[in-house]
Amino acid sequence: MAGSGIKSIAIIGAGNGGCAAAAQLAQRGFDIRLFGRSHTTTEPLAAIGGIEYEGVLGEGFTRLALITNHAGAALAGADLVLIMVPTNAHAEIGRAIAPHLAREQIVMAAPGHTLLLLPNSIRAAVGEIGIYCDSSSLPFICRKSSPCRIRITRAAQILYFAVYPGERMDAVAKEVRAVFPQIKPTPSLLHTVFPYTNAIHHPPALLLNVGRVESTAGDYCHYYDGITPSVGRLIDALDVERLKVAAALGVAVEPLPQFFFRMGYTGAAGRDGGTAYTVFHDSEPNRFIKAPETIDHRFFNEDVPYGLVAIAELGRLAGVPTPCADAVIDLASIVADRSFRQEGLTRERMGIAGMSVAEVQALLQTGRPRASRSAQAS
C-alpha cells in the first residue's frame, strides 16, 4: 500500500456513479483515469475530454487525464483502483482488472456489499490483490442527464466502510479518508452489506408498480409517486427482516428512516414518521427521479440477486427466516422471467459456503479461515 498518499485514481465504470466520482475527484485535484467497458459509454466523454456536471457541485466541466476502454492503461501507476460498477458485474470486473493489478494498489468497491466476491474473482484470475475495501453505497445520488453530463443531487454524508482483512482498518482508512472524508469505519465486510438499503426498497417499489411501468414507460416519479403507503408497508416489512438478520450476525444497523436521515437523504419529518412512505415523501434529493422505462433495470437485475438474495442467504446462515424477502425474490423472478436466486449472491459466491457465523467473522477479521473443531481437536 502506498504510504505517500493517494494521488492517482483509476475509476472502473463510466456510468452514473463513476462519472460523478470522476467529476468530483478531478475537481479536487486527483489524477483521474476513467475506464468504461463500452465504447458507447466512453466515446461521448472522450470526444469532449471529460465530464460536464450540474447539481450540488455547481455547473461546469471537469477535464480528465484519461478516458479509456483498456483496463491496463487506467490501472498503470494508480494508487487507488475505485470500482464503481453495479454489483452484479463485480465478478466480471474482477477478472478484467486482475492481470493489471499491482499488490501495493488499494482496491475499493463503491458500492461493495458483495463480501469476498471481488477479491476471490481477482485471485481466481491469478491477479495480485493486497488490500480490498468497500463502502455500503455509492458516494452520491446521481443520474446522467446526457451521455457526457452528470447531475449530482446529493453527496452521501456517511459512507459505511470496511476493509479485508478487518485487522488492517486503521492504515487503510487513513489513506482512503483523503479521497472520501465521510467514511465511517466498521469492523468487517459484513457491516457494509446491511446498510445497502436499495435492496429493500427498489425491488418492492418496482414490483408493485410493474403495470404502471409497462403502460407508461416509467412516466412517473419512482420514489414520490411509486412508494404509496401500501408499497411502503412492504418495504417496512423487508426492513424488519434486514435488521433481524444483521443482528444475528453481530451487525448493528439503523432502521431505514434513521439511516436515510443520517445520510442526508430525508428530512426530520421523514425520520420521525418512522415509515418508508414518510421517508420517501420527505426525500428532496429523490423527489423528481423518474421511474425506470422498463423492468429490465438494475432495480430488479442488481438489487434482487445482489441485494435481497444476499440478505436471504445470510439469514439462512444465521438461522433467521426471511419470508418477505423470499416472496419478493420469487415474484420478481416470475415477473422478470429470470432466476434471480440462482444467478444471485449465494453463500458460495460470497466465499463463505459451509461456514458458521463464527467462522465467517474470523475470516473477515484476519483473512484466514478459523480452524475447524476437528482440526483443533487433533
Summary of the structure (lengths in Angstrom):
residues: 378
radius of gyration: 20.0
end to end distance: 37.7
largest distance: 66.1
contacts: 1375
relative contact order: 0.11
helix: 48%
strand: 16%
